[in-house]
Amino acid sequence: MKLYSAENTCSLSPHIVLRELGLGFDLVMINNKTKETATGEDFRTINPKGYVAALQLDDGQVLTEGPAIVQFLADLKPDAGLAPRAGSWERVRLQEWLNFITSEVHSGSAPLFNAWLPEAVQSHFKERLFHRFREITAVLDTQPYLLNGHFSVADAYLYTVLRWMKFFAIDLRDWPAIWAFMERVEARPSVQAALEAERLAPKPA
Ligand SMILES: N[C@@H](CCC(=O)N[C@@H](CS)C(=O)NCC(=O)O)C(=O)O
């Protein structure tokens, strides 16, 4: 398998999951501006959507969309417990989280990468995010991970998108349960290894 990834993006989430599962894979870093891979390939020939993450299987098929990729990977090794069994009620709860993270936190924070956004518009998006943080806090106040006591693919994804907050001058220490979650996830060997492989700074703030 090949994972196409770019620095400081959502592709860190499947990258962490691949390492959690101990699956063999090649990491192909791309320049998300030029869409060139490290070996000079045009990434758009792999994923015409032009965005990471993309997972190329050994038979050549390419899977895109982070929430689909991490579920596919988790199901390759169900005993690792990164996703509840497909078809179970708990699996639907996982999908509920993945959808929340992708639409509310990932897409909800994406506009803030545009530095030219007027202050009032930035505040609007930040307020929406803070509302989502309150919902996340309500859960993480009582349990260490989103689903229950176990780390799942949803935690890898949430950690990945919350790392971006430092770019928007949002200090996660203002949400102690979220901050503790970030430290808990970041301490995992899989996360440390993924950060090192992508040459990313280790601290979320
Ligand atoms: N719907 C996609 C969105 C992926 C996405 O937003 N990728 C960003 C990085 S986090 C990207 O590569 N953007 C570059 C571009 O759109 O050109 C998913 O959930 O996987």
The ligand as an SDF file (V2000), in Angstrom:
LIG
                    3D

 20 19  0  0  0  0  0  0  0  0999 V2000
  -13.1770   15.3040    1.8570 N   0  0  0  0  0  0  0  0  0  0  0  0
  -11.7620   15.0790    1.9700 C   0  0  0  0  0  0  0  0  0  0  0  0
  -11.0770   16.4020    2.2140 C   0  0  0  0  0  0  0  0  0  0  0  0
   -9.5800   16.2370    2.2110 C   0  0  0  0  0  0  0  0  0  0  0  0
   -8.9010   17.5710    2.4380 C   0  0  0  0  0  0  0  0  0  0  0  0
   -9.5150   18.5540    2.9120 O   0  0  0  0  0  0  0  0  0  0  0  0
   -7.6020   17.6080    2.1020 N   0  0  0  0  0  0  0  0  0  0  0  0
   -6.8380   18.8360    2.2200 C   0  0  0  0  0  0  0  0  0  0  0  0
   -5.8050   18.7190    3.3060 C   0  0  0  0  0  0  0  0  0  0  0  0
   -6.5290   18.4830    4.9100 S   0  0  0  0  0  0  0  0  0  0  0  0
   -6.1120   19.0760    0.9280 C   0  0  0  0  0  0  0  0  0  0  0  0
   -5.3250   18.2470    0.5010 O   0  0  0  0  0  0  0  0  0  0  0  0
   -6.3860   20.2460    0.3110 N   0  0  0  0  0  0  0  0  0  0  0  0
   -5.6840   20.6550   -0.8820 C   0  0  0  0  0  0  0  0  0  0  0  0
   -6.5870   20.9510   -2.0260 C   0  0  0  0  0  0  0  0  0  0  0  0
   -7.8290   20.8160   -1.8860 O   0  0  0  0  0  0  0  0  0  0  0  0
   -6.0700   21.3160   -3.0720 O   0  0  0  0  0  0  0  0  0  0  0  0
  -11.4560   14.0840    3.0850 C   0  0  0  0  0  0  0  0  0  0  0  0
  -12.1770   14.0970    4.0910 O   0  0  0  0  0  0  0  0  0  0  0  0
  -10.5170   13.2770    2.9540 O   0  0  0  0  0  0  0  0  0  0  0  0
  1  2  1  0
  2  3  1  0
  2 18  1  0
  3  4  1  0
  4  5  1  0
  5  6  2  0
  5  7  1  0
  7  8  1  0
  8  9  1  0
  8 11  1  0
  9 10  1  0
 11 12  2  0
 11 13  1  0
 13 14  1  0
 14 15  1  0
 15 16  2  0
 15 17  1  0
 18 19  2  0
 18 20  1  0
M  END
$$$$
